[in-house]
Amino acid sequence: MNLVIFASESKGLSSLNSIINEATKRGINLFIMVCQDTQLRFPIQNKDRFEMLTNCEKQNPVYSQTLGVTLPFKPDWLLVARERWEPETSIILEFKQNFGCKVGLIEPNSWILGNAEVVLEIQSRNKFKNVVDIFFTHSSHSKNLQKTLGFEGNTILVGNPKYDINLDLNGDDVQNIKSYYSVDPNRKKVLLFSLVNTNRKKLFKEFKEYVKNNPQYQFYFKPYPGEPFLPQFKGDYFPKFFIEGVTPILEESHIWAMFNICDIHVGCLSSIFHASLLLNKKIIDFSEKIKIPFSYLEKNHILNSDNRGLEDSKELWMRSLNITESKLLELLSDKTFEVIKNINDSVWNHKDNLLDLFDDFNDGQASKRIIDYIENETY
């Protein structure tokens, strides 16, 4: 079997690195092109930011226009961790159309709660149902949420490969990160998790109050990947982080050590809490305090294009999905939100036992199940 694995940034690589390890152990022919930068890079324009590795000699090599490199073989499979954005979209289309290979999408995040953005994201993903052969998803809950809200792609449950190896760090790696961030061994460390949706300002107001009321702690901030460099949010980070006394983690790859180092994890319920639960960290969830259960049943922030978050824009979604306003209203109907409420209520009522919502297995074996699947589908 000939397998190509591509990642355009550090977050995507974190979902793929355990799969690379597993495929290498099995002696599968590999070509790997990955970027470890926090900011997304394009393989043609930023080739110097990518690492390229192969474990085999050239066998009927083919040239990839989208990667700008000659592959050592004609690929049977392409694995990526994002599909709706460039450069992955063009790479997927080339590999499917020119090479006739199968494409697998490794879900980077678990789908836990529904809201208007989730409904529209699912519609956006449906554009890829015929070019992505299999979507590797984490849990029955995530799969059911997507299917219930209209996802038509082919999915299989494997667990989340992001947590197969990334949380297992050696002592030197952790010590280096402690030094980098001037971690005080005599103080408890708090990790604050960002939001980039319409609830962002409400959450940050709570963060500021929490920091003010707990001067004995040392505070760090985990942005959404790439958030500090987005024009909409860049001013919160530069020239100085906007919450006094809090250090932002600007390098995505540093988060794995900081998950371990920080004693208390604070934010709103989302897939980011998966790592916190696996590490048995103290979690403070502001979801109910800032009325997330209510706000996730709202659609006016999109219909009115409030632009308080990253994607609450009617025009953005109409353009992205190539639909009319009437079709948008149909997608965000009252009936749809009745379904969302039922899904979300099942989560809020399950908060004492969340791990199985994130991952059906939580056994560090997701990468093995993924490689088992593609091997069985190849031979």
C-alpha positions, 0 to 999 in steps of 0.5 A, spaced: 500 500 500 502 507 498 500 512 503 501 519 503 499 524 509 499 531 509 498 537 514 499 544 513 500 546 520 501 544 527 494 542 529 493 538 523 499 534 524 497 533 531 491 529 529 496 525 524 503 523 527 500 517 531 498 515 524 505 516 521 508 512 527 503 506 526 504 506 518 511 506 519 511 500 524 507 496 519 512 497 513 507 501 509 510 505 503 509 512 506 510 519 503 509 524 508 509 532 507 507 536 514 508 543 517 509 544 524 508 551 524 502 554 528 500 558 522 497 555 516 502 554 510 501 552 503 506 547 500 508 551 493 509 558 496 512 555 503 516 549 501 521 551 506 516 550 512 515 543 510 518 536 512 518 531 507 519 524 508 519 517 505 521 510 507 521 507 500 525 507 493 521 510 487 516 506 484 513 509 478 513 516 481 508 521 479 508 529 480 503 532 484 501 539 482 498 541 488 504 539 492 509 541 487 513 535 488 514 528 485 511 522 489 515 516 489 509 512 487 502 512 485 498 513 491 493 508 494 491 513 500 491 520 502 490 522 509 489 529 511 486 532 517 482 538 514 478 538 507 474 545 507 479 549 506 485 550 502 490 548 501 487 541 502 481 542 498 485 542 492 490 537 494 484 532 495 481 534 488 487 532 485 489 526 488 482 523 487 481 526 480 488 525 477 491 519 481 484 515 483 486 514 490 482 514 496 481 519 501 481 519 508 479 525 513 481 524 520 477 529 524 481 534 528 475 535 534 469 531 537 462 534 535 459 535 542 454 541 542 450 543 536 448 550 534 447 554 528 454 554 526 454 547 526 448 546 522 452 550 516 458 547 517 455 540 516 452 543 510 459 545 508 462 538 509 457 535 505 460 538 499 466 533 500 462 527 501 463 524 494 471 526 494 472 524 501 471 516 501 471 515 509 471 520 515 474 517 521 470 520 527 471 519 535 465 517 538 457 515 537 455 521 540 459 525 535 457 521 529 450 521 531 450 529 532 452 530 525 448 525 522 442 528 525 443 535 523 444 532 516 451 530 514 451 525 508 459 523 509 461 516 510 463 515 517 467 510 521 468 510 529 475 509 531 476 514 537 481 520 536 488 519 534 490 526 537 490 523 544 494 516 542 501 519 543 501 527 544 500 527 551 505 522 553 511 527 553 518 526 556 521 530 562 526 534 558 520 536 553 516 538 559 522 542 563 524 546 556 517 548 556 517 550 563 523 554 562 520 557 556 514 560 560 517 561 566 513 557 570 513 558 577 514 551 581 511 554 587 504 556 584 498 553 581 498 554 574 491 555 570 490 554 563 484 558 560 481 556 553 479 561 548 472 561 544 472 564 537 464 564 537 459 570 539 460 568 546 467 570 546 466 577 549 462 574 555 467 568 556 473 573 556 469 578 561 469 572 566 476 570 565 478 577 567 474 577 573 477 570 575 484 572 574 483 578 578 480 574 584 486 569 584 492 573 584 496 567 587 495 563 581 500 563 574 495 564 568 496 561 561 491 562 555 490 557 550 488 560 543 484 557 538 489 555 533 491 560 528 487 565 532 492 570 534 494 571 527 487 572 524 485 580 523 479 579 527 482 577 533 490 580 532 489 586 536 487 582 543 494 579 542 499 584 539 503 588 541 500 586 548 495 580 550 489 584 553 488 580 559 493 583 564 497 577 568 496 572 563 501 569 558 498 566 551 501 560 548 502 562 541 506 556 539 500 550 538 505 545 539 507 547 546 500 546 548 501 539 549 506 540 555 502 546 558 496 541 558 500 537 563 503 543 567 497 547 568 493 544 574 486 548 573 483 548 566 478 553 565 473 555 559 467 552 556 465 545 554 467 543 547 472 538 545 478 542 548 476 539 555 478 532 552 485 532 554 483 535 561 479 529 562 484 524 560 489 528 565 484 528 570 485 536 571 480 540 575 476 543 570 472 550 571 466 550 566 463 557 565 458 554 560 452 555 564 454 562 567 455 565 560 448 562 558 451 557 553 445 552 553 441 558 551 445 562 546 447 555 542 439 555 541 439 562 537 440 564 530 439 571 530 447 572 531 448 569 524 441 572 520 443 579 523 451 578 521 453 580 528 460 579 526 462 578 534 465 571 532 469 568 527 463 565 523 456 569 525 455 572 518 449 571 514 453 573 507 459 569 509 455 562 509 450 564 503 457 565 499 460 559 502 454 554 501 452 558 494 445 559 497 439 564 497 437 567 504 431 563 504 435 557 503 439 559 509 432 560 513 430 553 511 437 550 514 436 554 520 428 552 521 425 552 528 424 544 527 432 544 526 433 548 533 428 543 536 433 537 534 439 541 537 436 542 543 434 535 544 442 533 542 445 539 547 440 537 553 443 530 552 450 533 553 448 538 559 445 532 563 451 527 561 456 532 564 458 528 570 461 522 565 463 526 559 469 522 556 465 517 552 462 523 549 468 525 546 471 518 544 468 511 544 474 508 546 479 512 550 485 507 549 490 510 545 489 505 539 485 510 534 491 510 529 491 502 529 484 502 527 485 507 522 491 503 519 487 497 520 481 500 516 485 503 510 489 496 509 483 492 509 480 497 504 486 496 500 488 489 499 
